[in-house]
Amino acid sequence: MSMDYGNDYITVTDDDGTEYELEHLDTLTYEDETYMAFATSETADTDEVEVILFHVVEEDGEELFESIDDDELMEKIYAIFMDRIDDSFDEEEQE
């Protein structure tokens, strides 16, 4: 993901009505399904970043985020995102 145009932030609301600001890190398609990785805005600029993964589904033309309940799938998706994020940092260092 290119940072040339700045960071993308979204606000999500959980089932209890609590709002969270998240920084979009990356989007990928795995087995014809879309997943997005976010960092919480509080940790986005620190060494320890909390990564939150969502499965993206479309309902009535609107993108909705679902949690990933399958632990094995979550580990696969997390590993793919981390490899992609590491690769993007490596590319930035080489420039």
N, C-alpha and C positions, 0 to 999 in steps of 0.2 A: 504494500500500500504506500503510495507516495504521500509525503507530508508537504509537498510543494504548496498546497493551498490551505494549509492549516488543519487543525483537528476537527473531527465531526463529533458533536455531542448530541445526545438525545435524553429525554426525560421519560422514564417509565414509572408506572404506578402499579404497585403490587395489589393483591386481593384485599389487603387491609386498608388501602387508600394511601399508603406511604409512597412518596415520590423519591426517585433516585436519579441523579444525573450520571450518565455513563458516557465514556469516550469510546467511539467505534474504532476497533483495531483492525479488523479484517472480516471478509465474507468469503465463504467457500461453498462449493457444491460437492457433496459426497453421496454417491449412490442415488443420484437424481433428487436429492433433498438439499435445501439451503440452510446453512448454519452461519451465525454471526458471533464474533468474539468482541467483548467489551471489557474495559477497565473501569472500575469505579473512579469517579472524578477526584475523590479524596486521595487516591493512591496513584493517579496517572503520572505524576512527576517524581515519584520516589523510586528507590531501588527495588522495593517489594511491591509488586503490582498484583492486585486481586483480579484474576481473569474470570469473567462470567460468560458462559456459552448459552446460546439460545438456538432452538430449532425454529426456523421461520416458516410459517404457514400463511397461506392467503385465504381470507374469508371475506366474501362480498367485496372483492377488489382491494381489501386492506391487508397490509402485512401485520401479522400478530406473532408475538414471541411466545414459545412454549419452552418449558424446562425439558431437559433431556433426562428421562427417568432410567434408561438402560445404562448401567454402570460401564459395561464393556464398550458400548457405543460412545459414551462420554469420554472414556480414556482414549479411544481411537481419534475422535474429533479433536480433543485437547492436544494430542501428540502432533497431529497434522498442523494445527494452528501454531503451536510452538516452533515447529520446524520452519514454517513460513515466516514467522516473526523473526526468528534467529537469522534466516537467510536475508531478510530485508535489512537488518542491522549490519550484517556483513557487507552487503552491497553499499550501504551508506558510508561505511568506514573506508572502502576502497576508492570512493570518489574523491 
